[in-house]
Amino acid sequence: MSPSEATAEVTEVTEVRPSAGRHAVALFISELRLVFGRARTQVGLGVLAAVPLLIGIAIKLSGNDGGTEGFIGQVAGNGLFLIVASLGLSLPFFLPTAVTVISGESLAGEASLGTLRNLLTAPAGRSRLLAAKMVALTVFCLVATMTIWVSGLIVGFILFPVGDVLLLSGSTVSLGEGLLRALVIAVVISLSLLGLAAIGLFVSSLTSTPLAAMAATFGTFIVLGIMTAIPQLHAIHPWLLMYRWQSFADVLRDPPYWHDIGRNLLLQAGYVAVFYTAAWARITSRDIT
């Protein structure tokens, strides 16, 4: 090979790599537009934003906390706790429901519209398409959680007094540190939803009917929740998806207890690894129409 030919080959390779990178970025941006451009996504985010508003108005109209224990019982004294209370109340149902809808539609929705076949034959490739879907789901989990966080912040600061934050350990921290801890809680909760998102992505790869994928994903979530509530199954509880979801409260201790939070996030990573791999095996080995 002559020097000029070698130089031409190197130039061609360097030109292809940036092009592939730009295509991956374009695919990711397209996925975000698809996810957040759907009417059901916008309606879902609106419902999530309404949760702190409804809780705040109910507490305000009652004139006190009603003797309620936990985070709700502290909202009337410090509006910052409306953020934590709203996130805690949304975690068992509202947030998982939103995730099952979006993840169940991720691939099945494309298949039902007939666009998935074109995407699979595009230069992006199947693996890159699946990665873009998973990243978009991750962004949605964070946006859904932060929607509640921002709404709780606004409503809490408008309706209730705010000040130094009394932690679960009995110590007090400044309002700024309290907001930072609430932000960490939101991130922990969003990461806790990734295992469910990966399950939905896998189920979505098995069918071309979005409603069926959503129902199957939500059904799986319900079954896992029932199993978590059965004491006789305590031996497998540590391996169930939502067993340590409530560990986010440990952020409000002094110092924060990271042990259960870390184990929860490690478990979510395991679910993501298993079901993302299963979705990859499915989408790379079969034709999907």
C-alpha positions as CSV (number, residue, x, y, z in Angstrom):
1,M,0.0,0.0,0.0
2,S,1.4,3.4,-1.0
3,P,1.6,6.2,1.5
4,S,-1.1,8.2,-0.3
5,E,-3.5,5.2,-0.1
6,A,-2.8,4.7,3.6
7,T,-3.4,8.4,4.3
8,A,-6.7,8.2,2.3
9,E,-7.8,5.2,4.4
10,V,-7.0,6.9,7.7
11,T,-8.9,10.0,6.5
12,E,-11.9,7.9,5.6
13,V,-12.0,6.2,9.0
14,T,-11.7,9.5,10.8
15,E,-14.6,10.8,8.8
16,V,-16.8,7.8,9.4
17,R,-16.4,7.8,13.2
18,P,-17.7,11.4,13.8
19,S,-20.5,10.6,11.4
20,A,-21.5,7.6,13.4
21,G,-21.3,9.6,16.6
22,R,-23.5,12.4,15.2
23,H,-26.0,9.8,14.1
24,A,-26.1,8.3,17.6
25,V,-26.7,11.8,19.1
26,A,-29.4,12.4,16.5
27,L,-31.1,9.1,17.4
28,F,-31.0,9.9,21.1
29,I,-32.5,13.4,20.5
30,S,-35.2,11.9,18.3
31,E,-36.1,9.4,21.0
32,L,-36.4,12.2,23.6
33,R,-38.7,14.1,21.2
34,L,-40.8,11.0,20.6
35,V,-41.1,10.2,24.4
36,F,-41.9,13.8,25.6
37,G,-43.9,14.7,22.5
38,R,-46.6,12.1,23.2
39,A,-49.8,13.5,24.7
40,R,-50.0,10.7,27.2
41,T,-46.5,11.6,28.5
42,Q,-47.5,15.2,28.9
43,V,-50.7,14.3,30.7
44,G,-48.8,11.9,32.9
45,L,-46.3,14.6,33.9
46,G,-49.2,16.9,34.6
47,V,-50.8,14.3,36.9
48,L,-47.5,13.9,38.8
49,A,-47.2,17.7,39.1
50,A,-50.7,17.8,40.6
51,V,-49.8,15.4,43.5
52,P,-48.0,18.0,45.7
53,L,-50.7,20.5,44.9
54,L,-53.5,18.2,46.1
55,I,-51.5,17.2,49.2
56,G,-50.6,20.8,50.0
57,I,-54.2,22.1,49.6
58,A,-55.6,19.2,51.7
59,I,-53.2,20.0,54.6
60,K,-53.7,23.7,54.3
61,L,-57.5,23.4,54.4
62,S,-57.4,21.1,57.4
63,G,-55.6,23.8,59.3
64,N,-53.0,21.4,60.7
65,D,-51.3,18.0,60.0
66,G,-54.3,16.1,61.4
67,G,-52.0,14.2,63.8
68,T,-50.5,12.4,60.8
69,E,-47.1,10.7,61.4
70,G,-44.2,10.6,59.0
71,F,-43.3,13.2,56.4
72,I,-46.9,14.4,55.9
73,G,-47.1,15.3,59.5
74,Q,-44.2,17.7,59.2
75,V,-45.5,19.6,56.1
76,A,-47.5,22.1,58.0
77,G,-44.5,23.1,60.0
78,N,-42.0,23.2,57.1
79,G,-43.0,23.3,53.4
80,L,-39.8,21.6,52.4
81,F,-41.3,18.3,53.6
82,L,-44.0,18.6,51.0
83,I,-41.3,17.6,48.4
84,V,-40.4,14.5,50.4
85,A,-43.9,13.5,51.3
86,S,-45.1,13.9,47.7
87,L,-42.2,11.7,46.4
88,G,-42.9,9.1,49.0
89,L,-46.6,9.0,48.2
90,S,-46.0,8.8,44.5
91,L,-43.4,6.0,44.6
92,P,-45.8,3.1,45.4
93,F,-48.2,3.9,42.5
94,F,-48.1,7.1,40.4
95,L,-44.4,7.0,39.4
96,P,-44.4,3.2,38.6
97,T,-47.6,3.7,36.5
98,A,-46.0,6.4,34.5
99,V,-42.9,4.3,33.9
100,T,-44.9,1.2,32.8
101,V,-46.8,3.3,30.3
102,I,-43.7,4.9,28.7
103,S,-41.5,1.8,28.8
104,G,-44.3,-0.5,27.6
105,E,-44.8,1.7,24.5
106,S,-41.1,2.2,23.8
107,L,-40.8,-0.6,21.2
108,A,-44.3,-1.9,20.9
109,G,-45.6,1.5,19.9
110,E,-43.1,1.7,17.1
111,A,-44.1,-1.8,16.0
112,S,-47.8,-1.0,16.0
113,L,-47.2,2.1,13.8
114,G,-45.0,0.1,11.4
115,T,-42.0,2.3,12.0
116,L,-39.9,-0.2,13.9
117,R,-38.9,-2.1,10.8
118,N,-37.5,1.0,9.2
119,L,-35.6,1.8,12.4
120,L,-34.1,-1.6,12.6
121,T,-32.8,-1.4,9.0
122,A,-31.4,2.1,9.5
123,P,-27.7,2.8,9.9
124,A,-28.1,3.2,13.6
125,G,-28.4,-0.6,14.1
126,R,-30.5,-2.5,16.5
127,S,-28.1,-2.3,19.5
128,R,-27.8,1.5,19.2
129,L,-31.6,1.8,18.8
130,L,-32.1,-0.2,22.0
131,A,-29.5,1.8,23.9
132,A,-31.2,5.0,22.8
133,K,-34.6,3.7,24.1
134,M,-33.1,2.8,27.5
135,V,-31.3,6.1,27.8
136,A,-34.6,7.9,27.0
137,L,-36.4,5.9,29.6
138,T,-33.7,6.9,32.1
139,V,-34.2,10.5,31.3
140,F,-38.0,10.1,31.7
141,C,-37.6,8.6,35.1
142,L,-35.5,11.5,36.2
143,V,-37.9,14.1,34.6
144,A,-40.9,12.4,36.2
145,T,-39.3,12.5,39.6
146,M,-38.1,16.1,39.2
147,T,-41.6,17.2,38.1
148,I,-42.8,16.2,41.6
149,W,-39.8,17.8,43.2
150,V,-40.2,21.2,41.5
151,S,-44.0,21.2,42.1
152,G,-43.5,20.3,45.7
153,L,-40.9,23.0,46.1
154,I,-43.2,25.7,44.6
155,V,-46.4,24.6,46.5
156,G,-44.6,24.0,49.7
157,F,-42.9,27.4,49.8
158,I,-46.2,29.2,48.9
159,L,-48.5,27.5,51.3
160,F,-46.3,26.8,54.3
161,P,-43.5,28.3,56.3
162,V,-40.0,27.1,55.6
163,G,-36.8,27.1,57.6
164,D,-34.2,24.8,59.1
165,V,-35.0,21.1,58.6
166,L,-35.4,18.6,61.4
167,L,-33.9,15.3,60.3
168,L,-35.0,11.8,61.3
169,S,-32.0,11.6,63.6
170,G,-33.2,14.6,65.6
171,S,-30.5,17.0,64.4
172,T,-31.2,20.2,62.4
173,V,-29.7,21.3,59.2
174,S,-30.0,24.5,57.2
175,L,-32.7,25.0,54.6
176,G,-30.1,24.9,51.8
177,E,-28.8,21.5,53.0
178,G,-32.3,20.3,53.4
179,L,-33.0,21.2,49.7
180,L,-29.9,19.4,48.7
181,R,-30.9,16.3,50.6
182,A,-34.4,16.4,49.0
183,L,-32.7,16.6,45.6
184,V,-30.6,13.6,46.4
185,I,-33.8,11.8,47.4
186,A,-35.3,12.6,44.0
187,V,-32.2,11.2,42.2
188,V,-32.3,8.0,44.3
189,I,-36.0,7.5,43.5
190,S,-35.5,8.0,39.8
191,L,-32.7,5.4,39.8
192,S,-35.0,3.1,41.8
193,L,-37.4,3.1,38.8
194,L,-34.8,1.9,36.3
195,G,-35.4,-1.8,37.0
196,L,-39.1,-1.4,36.2
197,A,-38.2,0.5,33.1
198,A,-35.9,-2.3,31.9
199,I,-38.7,-4.8,32.5
200,G,-41.1,-2.7,30.4
201,L,-38.5,-2.4,27.7
202,F,-38.1,-6.1,27.5
203,V,-41.9,-6.8,27.5
204,S,-42.3,-4.2,24.8
205,S,-39.8,-6.1,22.6
206,L,-42.1,-9.2,22.8
207,T,-45.3,-7.6,21.3
208,S,-46.5,-5.1,18.7
209,T,-49.4,-4.1,20.9
210,P,-48.6,-1.2,23.3
211,L,-51.5,-1.8,25.6
212,A,-50.6,-5.4,26.1
213,A,-47.0,-4.4,26.9
214,M,-48.2,-1.8,29.4
215,A,-50.6,-4.2,31.0
216,A,-48.0,-7.0,31.3
217,T,-45.4,-4.6,32.8
218,F,-47.9,-3.2,35.3
219,G,-49.1,-6.7,36.1
220,T,-45.5,-7.7,36.8
221,F,-45.1,-4.7,39.1
222,I,-48.3,-5.7,41.0
223,V,-47.2,-9.3,41.4
224,L,-43.8,-8.2,42.7
225,G,-45.5,-5.8,45.1
226,I,-47.8,-8.6,46.4
227,M,-44.8,-10.9,46.9
228,T,-43.0,-8.2,48.8
229,A,-46.0,-7.9,51.2
230,I,-46.2,-11.6,52.0
231,P,-44.1,-12.4,55.2
232,Q,-43.8,-16.0,54.3
233,L,-41.6,-15.1,51.3
234,H,-39.1,-13.2,53.4
235,A,-36.3,-15.3,52.0
236,I,-36.6,-13.8,48.6
237,H,-37.7,-10.3,49.6
238,P,-34.1,-8.8,49.2
239,W,-34.2,-9.8,45.6
240,L,-37.6,-8.3,44.8
241,L,-37.7,-5.1,42.7
242,M,-39.2,-2.6,45.2
243,Y,-38.1,-4.2,48.5
244,R,-35.7,-1.3,49.4
245,W,-37.5,1.5,47.6
246,Q,-38.3,3.2,50.8
247,S,-34.6,3.4,51.7
248,F,-34.6,6.9,50.3
249,A,-35.6,8.2,53.7
250,D,-32.2,7.3,55.0
251,V,-30.9,10.4,53.2
252,L,-32.6,12.4,56.0
253,R,-30.5,11.0,58.7
254,D,-27.3,12.5,60.2
255,P,-25.1,11.2,58.8
256,P,-27.1,9.6,55.9
257,Y,-27.3,5.8,55.9
258,W,-26.1,4.7,52.5
259,H,-26.0,0.9,53.1
260,D,-29.6,0.1,52.1
261,I,-29.6,2.8,49.4
262,G,-26.6,1.3,47.9
263,R,-28.0,-2.2,48.0
264,N,-31.2,-0.9,46.4
265,L,-29.3,0.7,43.6
266,L,-27.2,-2.4,43.1
267,L,-30.4,-4.4,42.8
268,Q,-31.8,-2.0,40.2
269,A,-28.6,-2.3,38.3
270,G,-29.0,-6.1,38.3
271,Y,-32.6,-5.9,37.0
272,V,-31.4,-3.5,34.3
273,A,-28.6,-5.8,33.3
274,V,-30.8,-8.9,33.1
275,F,-33.8,-7.4,31.3
276,Y,-31.8,-5.1,29.0
277,T,-29.8,-8.1,27.9
278,A,-33.0,-10.1,27.3
279,A,-34.4,-7.2,25.3
280,W,-31.2,-7.0,23.3
281,A,-31.3,-10.7,22.6
282,R,-34.9,-10.5,21.4
283,I,-34.5,-7.4,19.2
284,T,-31.2,-8.6,17.6
285,S,-32.3,-12.1,16.8
286,R,-35.8,-11.7,15.4
287,D,-37.6,-9.6,12.8
288,I,-40.1,-7.3,14.4
289,T,-43.0,-5.9,12.4
